[in-house]
Amino acid sequence: MNEGFTITLEYEQIDIALKSFWRPFNDLLYEMDSFKFKPLSDFETERSQLSEYFKKLNPNLSAEEINKRVENKISPFASKDWQFNTRFLSRFKTINVTVTLLSQALCEAQINAILAAGLYEHGTPELFKEIQKADIIDKWINGPTKFCPNYELKKNSGIYETLRHLTKQRNGLTHHKSHLHAGKERIIEGSNLEKFSYKEATRWIKRYFSLPYDLSVHLHAQNCQSMAAILIYNRNPIPVADAHK
């Protein structure tokens, strides 16, 4: 085994940043769950304003026609989907994108540090140059086996499923490519970002929050104790995702 070493752990900054979004995320979920929709009768002010507006633009229209135009304008804005999305969509998407990027960055920074330290301790630091070129999934599946023969990350595990899903979504965001159609023919295949309902997206976001810390626990449980000093154990306030238990 090589002599003792020191290693920089700047990814602690990503760790702090990721954790800082846990409370705002849960506050937003509470606000979404508690949201009270306004009934159509609460839009009388907007209805009156639109009615006056249409009267000035079209003084010859009948009252019936004006009312019809007002209803056509008011109804979409008074719908539950419109009210909900207007209130929450921007904030929800911001947290979704931010957590996706931070979680993936922390997962990759951590495995890079683990590989560097593990290979050095194993006496094969020269392997790092090639291994670090692999994608993040391959690094977490195969990287630790170079110095920890008992290590295994099963592809049927919840942790692996989250890592694969996170990587796909992150790549779709940071290396985004637009679909291009000409008529009915797709000329350019773009990024296939998955779109979810609020409920489904919430489940994935919770898994993204949890993943870097669950990967740490998983690695330590695989008899790779020499890596303990550089694993992230303090996950507070982020709980273990149900899919990773």
N, C-alpha and C positions, 0 to 999 in steps of 0.2 A: 504494500500500500504506500502511496505517496505521503509526503510530509503534510502537516496541517496547512490549511489555505484560508484565504479570506475571499469573500465574494460579495459584490454589490447587489443590493436588493431594492433598487429604485421602484420596483413594481408595487411597493407599499403605497405609493401615491395613488395608483390605480385602485388598490384595495380600499383606501379611504374614500375615494371618489364614488366607487360603486356602493359602499355602505351608506353614503350620505343620501342616496336616492330611495332607500328603503322606507323611511318614514313618509316622505312626500307621496310615494306610490300608494301606501296604505291609506293615507289621508284622502287621496283622490278616490280610491275605491270606496271608502266610507261615504264620501260626498256623492258618488255615483249611485250607491245603493239607497241613499236617503233622498234622492232627488224627487221633487214633487212636480208633476207636469201641470201646466196651466191649461184650464179648459178653454174652449173656443170663446166662451162668454167673456173671458178676461182680455180679449183683444179688441174691445169696443173702441178704445182710443185710436188704435191703428186703423180700424175700420172707418171711423169718421174722417180721419185724415186722408185716407185713400179716396173716400167718396167725394170729398171736396176737391181733391186733386183731379179726379176724372171729370167732375162737373166743369172745372175751369178749362180743361183741355178740350172737352167735347160738350159744349153747352146744349147741343141739340139732341143728345142721347136721352132716352127715356129713363125714368127711375129704375125700371126693371132691368134695363141693360147695364146701368151703372152698378146696381147691386150684384149682378152676375159677374162683372169684371172685378169688383171688390172681393167677392168670394173666391174667385180664381187666384187672386193674389194672396189672400189671407190664409186660405186652407193649407198650403204647403208649409208656411211659416208656423202655423199652429199645430202641425203634426207632431206626434211624440218623437219621431226620429229626428226631425229638424231641431226641436228644442234640445234634445239630448246631445246631438252632435255639435250644435252651436256652443253648448256649455262645456263639453268635455273632450271632443275629438282632438283638438290641438295639443292639449296637455297630455292626453293619453299617448298620442303618437310620439311626442317629445320624450317621454319617459321610456317608451318601448325602444325607440332608436338608441337612446343614450345607454340604457342597460345592455342592449345587444352589443354595442361597440365596446363598452367597458368590460363586460364579462368575457368576451372573446379575447380582448387584450390582456386581461389578467390571467386567463387560462394559458395563453401562449407565452407570456413573460415568465410565468411560474415553471412551465415545463422546460423552457430554455435554461433557466437557472438550475433546475434539477439535473438536466442532462450534462451541463457544464461541470457541476460538482461531482456527480456520479461517475462520469467518465474519468475525471481527474483522479478520484480516489481509487478507481479501478486500474489506473495506470495506462489508460488509452485516451488521453485528451485529444489526440489527433483525429479521432473519429467525429468530434463535434462539428468540424467544418462541413462535413457531408450531411450528417444527421440534421443539422439545423436548417438545411434547405428543404426538408420534407414539409408537407402540410401539417397543420396542427393535429389533425386526427391521427395521422401516421406517427407523429411524435409521441402522442399519449398512448398509442397501442403498442408500438414497437421500440421506442427509444429506451425506456427503462430496462428492457430485457438485455441490453448490452452490458449492464453491470449488476442486474438483479434478476437472475434466471427464473425465479419463481413468480415474477410479476406477470399479471394477466388483466386485461380490460376486456371483458366479454362483450361481444357485439349485440347480445340480447338483453343487456342491462339497461336500466333507465338512465344511468349516467352517460353511457355511450350514445343512446338515442338523443339526449339533450345536446351533447357535444356535436353530433352530426347536424342536428337541426339548427343549432346556434351558428355553426360555421357556414351553413348554406345561406341563412338569413343575413349574416354579417357580410359575406362576400357579395350578396346581391345588393347591399347598400353601398359598400365602399368601392365596388367595381361595377357599378350599375351600367347595364346596357339596355337600351330601349328596344322593344319589339317594333319592327317595321313591316307594314303590310302595303301591298300594291293590289288594289281590288280585293279579291278573296285569297290571294297568295301571300304567305308570310315570307318576306325576303330575308330579313335578319332576325334570328332568334335572340331575344333579349334575356335579361335576368328573370328568372322564374321565382320572384318573391312570393311566398305564400301569404294569402290574406285571410284574416280570421275575424270572427265575431269578437266583441269585447270580452266575453266570457272565456273563449278559447285562448285569446291573446293573453289574458291575465294569467292563465295556467302556465303558459310558456314563459312569461316574464318572471314568474316566481321560480321556475326551474333555472332560468338564466342567472338570477341572483344567487342561487344556491350552488350552482355547478363548480366554480373554482374551489370552493371549500370542500365540497364532496370529493372532488378529484384528489385533493390533498389527503383526506382521510383514507381514501381508497388506496393510494400509493403506500401510505404508512402501514396499512393493514397487510400489504403484500410482502412483508419481511424486508422492506427497504428502509430500515430504521436509521441508517446512516444519513438519510436525507432529512431527518426530523428537524434539524436546525433551520432549514430554509423553507419548510412547508408553512402554510398559513393555517393556524389553528384557531385564532380569535375571529370567529365569524359573527359575533354579536353586532347587530341585532337580527341577522338574517337566519331564519330557521332552515332546517333540512327540508327540501321539497319532498312531497309525498311520493313522487315517482322515483326518488332516489333511495328510499328506505328499504 
